[in-house]
Amino acid sequence: MSTTRHIRHVLSENPVTMVAAALFAGFVLLALAGPWLAPYDPLASNATSALQPPSGAHWFGTDALGRDIFSRVIVATRLDLGIAFAAVLLSFVIGMPLGLAAGFFGGWWERIVTRAADTVMAFPLFVLAMGIVAALGNTVGNIVLATAIINLPFYIRVARAEANVRRSAGWVEAARLAGNGNARLLAVHLFPNALPPAMVQVSLNMGWAILNAAGLSFIGLGVRPPEPEWGILVAEGAAFIVSGEWWVSFFPGAMLMLAVFTFNLLGDALRDIFDPRRRT
């Protein structure tokens, strides 16, 4: 079965997966074209229209400075998804080879890698991310680095477990007898078989990374205002909930929740797409 037909089959097999894929495509579109789709400048303030409720002119209302919340939520999609994607990609690229090598070779290399992963996991992950960003400075690059570090143990554990189970399998021994070296065994034979559970982890980590970035911004350690970011928008609107201006934080929070929900739903689809046993 071709790759395109396989992806279409996986998406059409489950309506929930199709919905998740459609939502994901929508977020990607917003991330790529958000600045052009936003009806207003997300940084332009207008004191005369401050804290206006949702209306035909401002679909999500305005904030305390009169900025259009809909435009700010749309533009913030690129930053939040960009941080999450970069952090998860970095942890995946580093964690998968380390975990595969640890599970395949064992010995002192496995002990070093697993102890390093256990050390990271010993800390509350969000608190560890707070400490890293506080020590290095609250820049986008440091947020990506901190998020990648707290996600790294997940890929090490997944890859190590898969390699440890399969390193003595018959097809691995057959590939070794055919003249494949250790590097080729890891890259060509073990890595594809470790991808399905890793893809599920990628999907979950994307949601967690978005929450982590938003959480850091909410407490003042993330992206700095006036840059539009979902966590900042929720934090700016929190003070107005009591006085009745619920829309200031509701719509950014709803977008954040929808993004996390979408990536959680995508896990099963990614597993099936990358599972070589499903390509029949």
C-alpha positions as CSV (number, residue, x, y, z in Angstrom):
1,M,0.0,0.0,0.0
2,S,1.4,3.4,-1.0
3,T,2.1,6.0,1.7
4,T,-0.7,8.3,0.5
5,R,-3.3,5.5,0.4
6,H,-2.2,4.3,3.8
7,I,-2.6,7.8,5.4
8,R,-6.0,8.1,3.7
9,H,-7.1,4.7,5.0
10,V,-6.0,5.5,8.6
11,L,-7.8,8.9,8.6
12,S,-11.0,7.5,7.1
13,E,-11.1,4.5,9.3
14,N,-12.0,6.5,12.4
15,P,-14.2,9.6,12.3
16,V,-12.6,11.0,15.5
17,T,-9.2,10.8,13.8
18,M,-10.6,12.7,10.8
19,V,-11.9,15.4,13.1
20,A,-8.5,15.6,14.8
21,A,-6.7,15.8,11.5
22,A,-9.0,18.6,10.3
23,L,-8.4,20.5,13.5
24,F,-4.7,20.0,13.2
25,A,-4.8,21.3,9.6
26,G,-6.7,24.3,10.8
27,F,-4.1,25.1,13.4
28,V,-1.3,24.7,10.8
29,L,-3.1,27.1,8.5
30,L,-3.5,29.7,11.4
31,A,0.2,29.3,12.2
32,L,1.3,29.9,8.6
33,A,-1.2,32.5,7.6
34,G,-2.3,34.0,10.9
35,P,-0.8,37.5,10.4
36,W,-2.6,37.8,7.1
37,L,-5.9,36.4,8.4
38,A,-6.1,38.6,11.4
39,P,-8.5,41.5,10.8
40,Y,-6.6,44.0,13.0
41,D,-3.0,44.7,14.0
42,P,-2.6,42.5,17.1
43,L,-0.4,45.1,18.8
44,A,-2.5,48.2,17.9
45,S,-4.2,49.7,21.0
46,N,-7.3,51.8,21.0
47,A,-8.3,53.3,24.4
48,T,-11.8,54.2,23.2
49,S,-12.8,50.6,22.5
50,A,-11.2,49.0,25.6
51,L,-12.9,45.9,27.1
52,Q,-15.6,45.8,24.5
53,P,-17.6,42.5,24.6
54,P,-17.8,40.2,21.5
55,S,-19.5,41.9,18.6
56,G,-19.6,41.9,14.8
57,A,-16.6,44.3,14.7
58,H,-14.6,42.4,17.3
59,W,-15.6,38.7,17.3
60,F,-13.7,37.9,20.6
61,G,-14.1,41.4,22.1
62,T,-11.2,43.7,23.1
63,D,-8.8,43.8,26.0
64,A,-7.9,46.5,28.5
65,L,-5.9,48.4,25.9
66,G,-8.5,48.1,23.2
67,R,-6.6,45.5,21.2
68,D,-8.6,43.0,19.2
69,I,-8.5,39.6,21.0
70,F,-9.4,37.6,17.9
71,S,-6.4,39.0,16.0
72,R,-4.1,38.4,19.0
73,V,-5.4,34.8,19.4
74,I,-4.9,34.0,15.7
75,V,-1.4,35.5,15.6
76,A,-0.4,33.7,18.8
77,T,-0.9,30.3,17.1
78,R,2.3,30.6,15.2
79,L,4.4,31.3,18.3
80,D,2.8,28.6,20.5
81,L,2.9,25.9,17.8
82,G,6.4,27.0,16.8
83,I,7.7,26.6,20.4
84,A,6.0,23.3,20.9
85,F,7.2,21.9,17.5
86,A,10.8,23.0,18.0
87,A,11.0,21.7,21.6
88,V,9.5,18.3,20.7
89,L,11.6,17.9,17.6
90,L,14.8,18.7,19.6
91,S,13.9,16.1,22.3
92,F,12.9,13.5,19.7
93,V,16.1,13.9,17.7
94,I,18.3,13.6,20.8
95,G,16.3,11.2,22.8
96,M,15.6,8.5,20.2
97,P,19.2,7.7,19.3
98,L,20.3,7.8,22.9
99,G,17.5,5.4,23.9
100,L,18.0,3.1,21.0
101,A,21.7,2.8,21.7
102,A,21.1,2.3,25.4
103,G,18.6,-0.6,24.8
104,F,20.7,-2.1,22.0
105,F,24.2,-2.1,23.5
106,G,23.2,-2.2,27.2
107,G,26.1,-2.2,29.8
108,W,27.6,1.0,31.1
109,W,26.1,3.1,28.2
110,E,22.6,2.0,29.2
111,R,23.2,2.8,32.9
112,I,24.5,6.3,32.1
113,V,21.6,7.2,29.8
114,T,18.9,5.8,32.0
115,R,20.4,7.5,35.1
116,A,20.4,10.8,33.3
117,A,16.8,10.3,32.3
118,D,15.8,9.3,35.8
119,T,17.5,12.4,37.2
120,V,15.4,14.7,35.0
121,M,12.2,12.7,35.9
122,A,13.0,13.0,39.6
123,F,12.0,16.7,39.5
124,P,8.5,18.1,38.9
125,L,8.9,18.8,35.2
126,F,7.2,22.2,35.1
127,V,9.2,23.3,38.2
128,L,12.4,22.1,36.4
129,A,11.4,24.1,33.3
130,M,10.8,27.2,35.5
131,G,14.2,26.8,37.0
132,I,15.9,26.5,33.6
133,V,14.2,29.5,32.2
134,A,14.7,31.6,35.3
135,A,18.4,30.8,35.2
136,L,19.0,31.3,31.5
137,G,16.5,34.1,30.9
138,N,12.9,34.1,29.5
139,T,13.7,34.1,25.8
140,V,11.9,31.9,23.2
141,G,15.1,29.9,22.7
142,N,15.4,29.2,26.4
143,I,11.7,28.2,26.6
144,V,12.3,25.7,23.7
145,L,15.4,24.4,25.5
146,A,13.7,23.9,28.8
147,T,10.7,22.2,27.2
148,A,13.0,19.9,25.2
149,I,14.9,18.9,28.4
150,I,11.8,17.9,30.4
151,N,10.5,15.9,27.4
152,L,13.8,14.1,26.7
153,P,13.3,11.2,29.1
154,F,10.1,10.1,27.5
155,Y,11.8,9.4,24.2
156,I,14.8,7.8,25.8
157,R,12.5,5.4,27.7
158,V,10.3,4.6,24.7
159,A,13.3,3.9,22.4
160,R,15.2,2.0,25.1
161,A,12.3,-0.3,25.8
162,E,11.7,-1.0,22.1
163,A,15.4,-1.7,21.3
164,N,15.8,-3.8,24.5
165,V,12.8,-6.1,23.5
166,R,13.8,-6.4,19.8
167,R,17.6,-6.6,19.8
168,S,17.6,-10.4,20.0
169,A,14.6,-10.9,17.6
170,G,15.1,-13.3,14.7
171,W,14.8,-10.6,12.0
172,V,17.5,-8.5,13.8
173,E,19.9,-11.5,13.9
174,A,19.1,-12.2,10.2
175,A,20.0,-8.6,9.3
176,R,23.2,-8.9,11.3
177,L,24.1,-12.2,9.5
178,A,23.4,-10.4,6.2
179,G,26.3,-8.1,6.9
180,N,24.5,-5.1,8.5
181,G,26.6,-3.2,11.1
182,N,25.3,-1.9,14.4
183,A,24.6,1.6,13.1
184,R,22.5,0.2,10.2
185,L,20.7,-2.1,12.5
186,L,19.7,0.8,14.7
187,A,18.8,3.2,11.9
188,V,17.1,0.9,9.4
189,H,15.7,-2.0,11.4
190,L,15.1,-0.9,15.0
191,F,14.2,2.8,14.5
192,P,11.2,2.2,12.2
193,N,9.8,-0.3,14.7
194,A,10.2,2.2,17.6
195,L,8.4,4.9,15.6
196,P,4.7,4.0,16.4
197,P,4.9,4.4,20.2
198,A,7.3,7.3,19.7
199,M,4.7,9.1,17.5
200,V,2.1,8.7,20.2
201,Q,4.5,10.3,22.6
202,V,5.2,13.1,20.1
203,S,1.5,13.9,19.9
204,L,1.1,13.9,23.7
205,N,4.3,16.0,24.1
206,M,3.1,18.6,21.6
207,G,0.1,19.2,23.8
208,W,2.2,19.3,27.0
209,A,4.7,21.6,25.3
210,I,2.0,24.1,24.4
211,L,0.7,23.9,28.0
212,N,4.3,24.3,29.3
213,A,4.9,27.4,27.2
214,A,1.6,28.9,28.1
215,G,2.1,28.1,31.8
216,L,5.5,29.8,31.8
217,S,4.1,32.9,30.1
218,F,1.2,32.9,32.6
219,I,3.5,33.2,35.6
220,G,5.8,35.7,33.9
221,L,8.7,33.4,32.9
222,G,7.7,32.9,29.3
223,V,7.2,35.1,26.3
224,R,7.3,38.8,27.2
225,P,4.3,41.1,26.5
226,P,3.1,42.7,24.3
227,E,3.9,39.6,22.1
228,P,0.7,37.7,21.5
229,E,0.9,34.3,23.2
230,W,-2.0,32.2,24.6
231,G,-0.6,32.1,28.1
232,I,0.0,35.8,28.2
233,L,-3.5,36.5,26.9
234,V,-5.1,34.3,29.6
235,A,-3.0,36.0,32.3
236,E,-3.9,39.4,31.1
237,G,-7.6,38.5,31.2
238,A,-7.6,36.7,34.6
239,A,-7.9,40.0,36.6
240,F,-11.1,41.0,34.6
241,I,-13.1,37.8,35.2
242,V,-14.4,39.0,38.6
243,S,-15.6,42.3,37.1
244,G,-17.5,40.5,34.3
245,E,-15.1,40.8,31.3
246,W,-14.9,37.1,30.8
247,W,-14.1,37.2,27.1
248,V,-10.6,38.6,27.7
249,S,-9.3,35.2,29.0
250,F,-12.0,32.8,27.8
251,F,-11.2,32.8,24.1
252,P,-7.4,32.4,24.5
253,G,-8.0,29.7,27.1
254,A,-10.5,27.9,24.8
255,M,-8.0,28.0,21.9
256,L,-5.3,26.6,24.2
257,M,-7.6,23.8,25.3
258,L,-8.6,23.0,21.7
259,A,-5.0,22.7,20.6
260,V,-4.1,20.3,23.4
261,F,-7.2,18.3,22.7
262,T,-6.3,18.1,19.1
263,F,-2.8,16.8,19.7
264,N,-4.1,14.2,22.2
265,L,-6.5,12.9,19.6
266,L,-3.9,12.7,16.9
267,G,-1.8,10.1,18.9
268,D,-3.6,7.0,17.6
269,A,-3.6,8.2,14.0
270,L,0.2,8.9,14.1
271,R,0.8,5.5,15.6
272,D,-1.1,3.7,12.9
273,I,0.5,5.8,10.1
274,F,4.0,5.0,11.2
275,D,3.4,1.4,12.2
276,P,5.0,-0.8,9.5
277,R,2.7,-3.7,10.4
278,R,-0.3,-1.6,9.3
279,R,1.0,-1.3,5.7
280,T,-0.8,-4.3,4.3
